[in-house]
Amino acid sequence: MNLSIHNLGITLGLIFGISLLVYAYLSLFYGLASPIVALLASLYPGYAASLLGGVIGLGYGFVHGYIFGALIVLISNFISML
């Protein structure tokens, strides 16, 4: 059975993107997850504990989640063909 690259890519992209958005807003409004946001800000330019930084993190998370999901599907489909 072959998995769909787009379905898993979009799903993981949304999960990763929304989690980065939530981390940024938790850090902004409540001071929670500040070490996580500081670490991710060193990896993603523009990501910060701000309203715009959360949206930028949503974009980064979606792109990286989509790529990660696509790689999982490609490896899974390749293994299932063996």
C-alpha positions as CSV (number, residue, x, y, z in Angstrom):
1,M,0.0,0.0,0.0
2,N,1.4,3.4,-1.0
3,L,1.1,6.4,1.2
4,S,0.3,9.9,-0.2
5,I,3.2,12.3,0.0
6,H,0.9,15.3,0.1
7,N,-1.4,14.0,2.8
8,L,1.4,13.3,5.3
9,G,3.4,16.3,4.3
10,I,0.5,18.7,4.9
11,T,-0.4,17.0,8.1
12,L,3.1,17.1,9.6
13,G,3.6,20.6,8.2
14,L,0.5,21.9,10.0
15,I,1.5,20.1,13.2
16,F,5.0,21.5,13.2
17,G,4.0,25.0,12.1
18,I,1.2,25.3,14.6
19,S,3.5,24.1,17.4
20,L,6.1,26.8,16.5
21,L,3.3,29.4,16.5
22,V,2.0,28.2,19.9
23,Y,5.5,28.2,21.4
24,A,6.1,31.8,20.3
25,Y,2.8,33.0,21.6
26,L,3.2,31.1,24.9
27,S,6.5,32.7,25.3
28,L,5.2,36.2,24.4
29,F,2.1,36.2,26.5
30,Y,2.9,34.0,29.5
31,G,6.7,33.7,29.5
32,L,6.5,29.9,29.0
33,A,8.7,28.0,26.5
34,S,11.2,30.8,26.4
35,P,14.3,28.4,26.2
36,I,12.7,26.6,23.3
37,V,11.9,29.8,21.4
38,A,15.5,31.1,22.1
39,L,17.0,27.8,20.7
40,L,14.7,27.8,17.6
41,A,15.4,31.5,17.0
42,S,19.0,30.7,16.6
43,L,18.0,28.2,13.9
44,Y,15.3,30.1,12.1
45,P,16.0,33.8,11.1
46,G,13.1,36.0,12.1
47,Y,11.5,33.6,14.6
48,A,11.0,35.2,17.9
49,A,8.5,35.6,20.8
50,S,6.4,38.1,18.9
51,L,3.3,38.2,16.8
52,L,5.2,38.4,13.5
53,G,7.8,35.9,14.8
54,G,5.0,33.4,15.5
55,V,3.8,33.7,11.9
56,I,7.3,33.3,10.6
57,G,7.7,30.2,12.7
58,L,4.4,28.8,11.3
59,G,5.9,29.1,7.8
60,Y,9.2,27.5,8.8
61,G,7.4,24.7,10.6
62,F,5.1,24.0,7.7
63,V,7.9,23.8,5.2
64,H,10.1,21.6,7.4
65,G,7.2,19.4,8.4
66,Y,6.1,19.0,4.8
67,I,9.6,17.9,3.8
68,F,9.9,15.6,6.8
69,G,6.6,14.0,6.0
70,A,7.5,13.6,2.3
71,L,10.7,11.9,3.2
72,I,8.9,9.5,5.6
73,V,6.5,8.6,2.8
74,L,9.2,8.1,0.2
75,I,11.2,5.8,2.5
76,S,8.1,3.9,3.5
77,N,6.9,3.4,-0.1
78,F,10.4,2.3,-1.1
79,I,10.6,-0.2,1.7
80,S,7.1,-1.5,0.9
81,M,8.2,-2.2,-2.7
82,L,11.0,-4.5,-1.6
